[in-house]
Amino acid sequence: MLRQALPPLIAASVVFVAMVAIAARRPVRRPRLLARPPERASGREVLGTLAGGYVCFLAVVIVFHTWIGGEEDALRGALWGGAFLSAVAVGLAAVRSVAARSFADGRPSKRPRDGGE
């Protein structure tokens, strides 16, 4: 099993390290101030991202644990465990969003309004 799992793991690690090295050599210039505040994600976008991440997570479990590792119960555990982790992540993001919104409403914004006033 180790012979089958190590090559893709090593290849992914090499790709990741190469990406970090390239990014460190050529940093992207970022503007100091955004022209407008970032848009908030809609519920549909959040659910789409959540579903896509969940499917990718299950694909990894199917390939590495079920197919290569031969663990037949891994998928059942991943279905429930992944759903739980997704629910926790969305719940924490919602709490953070509400807290940030209420904090921002309590203090005057330093950004100019739409009219530039």
Helices and strands as residue ranges (DSSP letters): H 2-25, H 43-60, I 61-68, H 74-106
